[in-house]
Amino acid sequence: MDDLRGLHNCLLNLMIEINDICEKHNIKYTLMGGSLIGAIRHNGFIPWDDDMDIGMLYDDYMKFIDVLSNLHHPWITFDHAFSKDYEEQFMKVYDSRTTLKEAKSDRVKGVFVDVFPIIPIGNTLSSAKRRFYYDNVLKMSRYNKTNNSKSSKSKMFVYKLVGVFHSANGLTKKIQKKRKKLSLKKDYKFYSDPDGAVVGIVDKACFDEFIMHKFENTELMIIKNYDKYLTHIFGDYMKLPPKEKQVPGHFEILDLNTSYIKRGE
């Protein structure tokens, strides 16, 4: 519990720094997933949560990458789709003064906030789902280039087959090119975080307005239409899950006092 309390403090400090950077550069973001539920249901962290997720509309997402690339912050580091030895298609922003190893991952970096691009994905739900699944095939084919997946045999066959015709970098380029192309379709009715789940395909109107909301001892940005968004994805998000599911599960190694850089990880 002390580790979790310390992790929450560290995540909050990192998120405050991200918020300040976004505010300075006029970048909008929203808390997502459990972080958004935490803001609404607990005015802060879900007590057993051990990560933090935010999302940005594609133009702000790309602007954020550019800002961080030129910021030379003393303790913030980050990875994005084209970072060396990084297989994800979204950003991770780290506190480089710390060390954290995620469960089910060989990556050892710092305490992190996940940053997801939110893109237009279709004018109908069927076309949105079709594009989402296609993106997922490319994404998982890329992931399986450097990781052992526990996907079904039929899915693994498809991922490996796609991988035969593309290098890891080639798949990343293909994914990012398609996302950039979709980002121009701002009149599409449905938007999505393509690195999430298909249930996350929601009405564009969910991202029309952003507001500040209490989170622990500060305020962070969320979408004004959070109820529509959370209800669509989670149903009754104000209801607590069963006691057996109220457990953290994202990290295996946590050292809040040692930089992963100094550890040589």
C-alpha positions as CSV (number, residue, x, y, z in Angstrom):
1,M,0.0,0.0,0.0
2,D,2.9,2.4,0.7
3,D,4.3,1.6,-2.7
4,L,0.9,2.4,-4.3
5,R,0.6,5.7,-2.3
6,G,4.1,6.7,-3.4
7,L,3.3,5.8,-7.0
8,H,0.2,7.9,-6.9
9,N,2.2,10.9,-5.7
10,C,4.8,10.4,-8.4
11,L,2.1,10.0,-11.1
12,L,0.3,13.1,-9.9
13,N,3.6,15.1,-10.0
14,L,4.3,13.9,-13.5
15,M,0.7,14.6,-14.6
16,I,0.9,18.1,-13.1
17,E,4.1,18.7,-15.2
18,I,2.4,17.4,-18.3
19,N,-0.6,19.7,-17.6
20,D,1.6,22.7,-17.2
21,I,3.4,22.0,-20.5
22,C,0.0,21.5,-22.3
23,E,-1.4,24.7,-20.8
24,K,1.7,26.7,-21.9
25,H,1.5,25.4,-25.4
26,N,-2.3,25.4,-25.8
27,I,-2.6,21.6,-26.0
28,K,-5.9,20.0,-25.0
29,Y,-6.0,16.5,-23.4
30,T,-8.4,14.4,-21.4
31,L,-8.0,11.8,-18.7
32,M,-9.1,8.5,-20.0
33,G,-10.1,5.0,-18.8
34,G,-9.6,4.4,-15.1
35,S,-8.0,7.8,-14.7
36,L,-11.2,9.5,-15.9
37,I,-13.4,7.2,-13.8
38,G,-11.2,8.1,-10.8
39,A,-11.6,11.8,-11.5
40,I,-15.4,11.5,-11.5
41,R,-16.0,8.8,-8.9
42,H,-13.2,9.6,-6.5
43,N,-12.0,13.1,-7.3
44,G,-8.6,11.5,-7.8
45,F,-7.1,8.1,-8.2
46,I,-9.1,4.9,-8.0
47,P,-7.6,3.7,-4.8
48,W,-6.1,0.5,-6.3
49,D,-5.2,1.9,-9.7
50,D,-1.5,2.0,-10.5
51,D,-1.3,3.8,-13.9
52,M,-2.5,6.9,-15.6
53,D,-3.9,7.4,-19.1
54,I,-4.7,10.5,-21.1
55,G,-5.8,11.1,-24.7
56,M,-5.3,13.9,-27.2
57,L,-7.0,14.6,-30.5
58,Y,-4.5,13.8,-33.2
59,D,-3.3,17.3,-34.0
60,D,-2.6,18.1,-30.3
61,Y,-1.0,14.7,-29.9
62,M,1.5,15.4,-32.7
63,K,2.1,18.9,-31.3
64,F,2.8,17.4,-27.9
65,I,5.5,15.1,-29.4
66,D,7.0,18.1,-31.1
67,V,7.0,20.2,-27.9
68,L,8.6,17.4,-25.8
69,S,11.2,16.8,-28.5
70,N,12.4,20.4,-28.2
71,L,11.8,20.9,-24.5
72,H,14.9,19.2,-23.1
73,H,13.2,18.8,-19.7
74,P,15.5,17.9,-16.8
75,W,13.6,14.7,-15.8
76,I,10.8,14.0,-18.3
77,T,11.7,11.5,-21.1
78,F,9.3,9.8,-23.5
79,D,8.8,7.2,-26.2
80,H,6.6,7.3,-29.3
81,A,6.0,5.1,-32.3
82,F,9.4,5.7,-33.9
83,S,11.5,5.5,-30.7
84,K,14.3,3.0,-30.7
85,D,13.4,-0.4,-29.1
86,Y,9.8,0.7,-28.6
87,E,7.0,-1.4,-30.1
88,E,3.9,0.6,-29.1
89,Q,2.0,3.0,-31.4
90,F,1.2,5.5,-28.6
91,M,3.3,7.6,-26.3
92,K,4.7,6.9,-22.9
93,V,5.9,9.9,-20.9
94,Y,8.3,8.9,-18.1
95,D,9.7,10.4,-14.8
96,S,13.3,9.5,-15.5
97,R,14.2,9.9,-11.8
98,T,12.4,6.6,-11.1
99,T,12.4,3.0,-12.2
100,L,9.4,0.9,-13.1
101,K,9.0,-2.5,-14.9
102,E,5.6,-3.2,-16.2
103,A,4.0,-6.6,-15.6
104,K,4.2,-8.9,-18.7
105,S,6.9,-6.6,-20.3
106,D,10.6,-6.6,-20.5
107,R,10.7,-2.8,-20.7
108,V,12.3,-1.1,-17.7
109,K,11.9,2.7,-17.7
110,G,10.4,5.2,-15.2
111,V,7.0,5.8,-13.8
112,F,4.9,6.7,-16.8
113,V,1.7,8.3,-18.1
114,D,0.3,6.7,-21.3
115,V,-0.7,9.2,-24.0
116,F,-3.1,8.0,-26.7
117,P,-4.0,9.6,-30.0
118,I,-7.7,10.1,-30.6
119,I,-8.5,10.0,-34.3
120,P,-11.6,10.1,-36.6
121,I,-12.2,6.6,-37.7
122,G,-15.5,6.4,-39.6
123,N,-18.8,7.9,-40.7
124,T,-20.7,4.8,-39.8
125,L,-20.1,2.4,-36.9
126,S,-19.5,-0.5,-39.3
127,S,-16.8,1.4,-41.3
128,A,-15.3,2.6,-38.0
129,K,-15.0,-1.0,-36.7
130,R,-13.6,-2.2,-40.0
131,R,-10.8,0.4,-39.8
132,F,-10.2,-0.2,-36.1
133,Y,-9.7,-4.0,-36.7
134,Y,-7.4,-3.3,-39.7
135,D,-5.3,-1.0,-37.6
136,N,-5.2,-3.7,-34.9
137,V,-4.0,-6.3,-37.3
138,L,-1.1,-4.1,-38.3
139,K,-0.4,-3.1,-34.7
140,M,-0.3,-6.7,-33.5
141,S,1.8,-7.8,-36.5
142,R,4.3,-5.1,-35.5
143,Y,4.1,-6.1,-31.8
144,N,4.8,-9.7,-32.6
145,K,8.0,-8.8,-34.4
146,T,9.6,-8.2,-31.0
147,N,7.3,-9.9,-28.4
148,N,5.8,-13.2,-27.7
149,S,2.0,-12.9,-28.0
150,K,-0.6,-15.1,-26.3
151,S,-3.0,-14.6,-29.2
152,S,-5.0,-17.5,-30.6
153,K,-3.4,-19.7,-33.3
154,S,-5.6,-18.2,-36.0
155,K,-4.7,-14.7,-35.1
156,M,-1.0,-15.5,-34.8
157,F,-1.1,-17.0,-38.3
158,V,-2.5,-13.7,-39.6
159,Y,0.0,-11.6,-37.7
160,K,3.0,-13.6,-38.8
161,L,1.8,-13.6,-42.4
162,V,1.5,-9.8,-42.4
163,G,4.9,-9.7,-40.7
164,V,6.5,-11.7,-43.5
165,F,5.9,-8.8,-46.0
166,H,6.9,-5.9,-43.7
167,S,9.7,-5.0,-41.4
168,A,8.9,-3.7,-37.9
169,N,9.8,-0.2,-39.0
170,G,7.8,-0.7,-42.2
171,L,4.7,-1.7,-40.2
172,T,5.1,1.3,-37.9
173,K,5.3,3.6,-40.9
174,K,2.2,2.0,-42.4
175,I,0.2,2.4,-39.2
176,Q,1.2,6.0,-38.6
177,K,0.6,7.0,-42.2
178,K,-2.9,5.6,-42.1
179,R,-3.6,7.3,-38.8
180,K,-2.4,10.6,-40.2
181,K,-4.6,10.2,-43.2
182,L,-7.6,9.5,-41.0
183,S,-6.9,12.5,-38.9
184,L,-7.8,14.7,-41.8
185,K,-11.4,13.4,-41.8
186,K,-12.6,15.7,-39.1
187,D,-16.2,15.5,-40.3
188,Y,-16.4,11.7,-39.5
189,K,-19.1,11.0,-36.9
190,F,-17.0,8.4,-34.9
191,Y,-13.7,8.9,-33.2
192,S,-11.5,6.4,-31.4
193,D,-8.4,5.7,-29.5
194,P,-7.1,3.0,-31.9
195,D,-4.8,1.6,-29.2
196,G,-7.7,0.8,-26.9
197,A,-10.7,-1.5,-27.4
198,V,-13.4,-1.5,-30.1
199,V,-15.9,-0.4,-27.5
200,G,-14.0,2.9,-27.3
201,I,-15.4,3.9,-30.7
202,V,-17.6,6.8,-29.7
203,D,-19.5,9.8,-31.1
204,K,-17.3,12.6,-32.1
205,A,-19.3,14.9,-29.9
206,C,-17.7,13.4,-26.8
207,F,-14.6,15.4,-27.7
208,D,-16.2,18.7,-28.5
209,E,-15.4,20.4,-25.2
210,F,-12.8,20.1,-22.5
211,I,-13.0,21.3,-18.9
212,M,-10.9,21.2,-15.8
213,H,-11.9,18.9,-13.0
214,K,-10.7,18.2,-9.4
215,F,-8.1,15.4,-9.2
216,E,-6.6,14.9,-5.8
217,N,-5.2,18.3,-4.7
218,T,-5.2,19.9,-8.2
219,E,-7.3,20.1,-11.3
220,L,-6.7,18.2,-14.6
221,M,-8.4,18.3,-17.9
222,I,-11.3,16.0,-18.9
223,I,-13.9,16.0,-21.6
224,K,-17.1,17.8,-20.7
225,N,-19.2,15.0,-22.1
226,Y,-17.6,12.4,-19.8
227,D,-20.9,10.8,-18.8
228,K,-21.8,9.8,-22.4
229,Y,-18.2,8.6,-23.0
230,L,-17.9,6.6,-19.8
231,T,-21.4,5.1,-19.9
232,H,-20.8,3.9,-23.5
233,I,-17.6,2.2,-22.6
234,F,-18.1,1.0,-19.0
235,G,-21.8,1.1,-18.3
236,D,-22.5,2.0,-14.7
237,Y,-19.0,3.5,-14.1
238,M,-20.0,4.8,-10.6
239,K,-20.4,1.2,-9.3
240,L,-17.4,-0.3,-7.6
241,P,-16.1,-3.5,-9.1
242,P,-16.1,-6.7,-7.0
243,K,-13.5,-6.7,-4.1
244,E,-11.3,-9.4,-5.8
245,K,-10.8,-7.0,-8.7
246,Q,-9.8,-4.1,-6.6
247,V,-6.1,-4.8,-6.9
248,P,-3.2,-3.2,-8.8
249,G,-1.6,-5.1,-11.6
250,H,0.6,-3.0,-13.9
251,F,4.1,-3.2,-12.3
252,E,6.6,-5.8,-11.1
253,I,9.5,-3.5,-10.2
254,L,9.1,-0.1,-8.6
255,D,11.8,2.2,-7.3
256,L,10.8,5.8,-6.8
257,N,14.3,6.9,-5.6
258,T,16.5,5.6,-8.4
259,S,16.6,6.7,-12.0
260,Y,16.3,3.9,-14.6
261,I,19.0,5.7,-16.5
262,K,21.5,5.4,-13.5
263,R,20.5,1.8,-13.0
264,G,21.6,1.1,-16.6
265,E,18.3,-0.6,-17.4
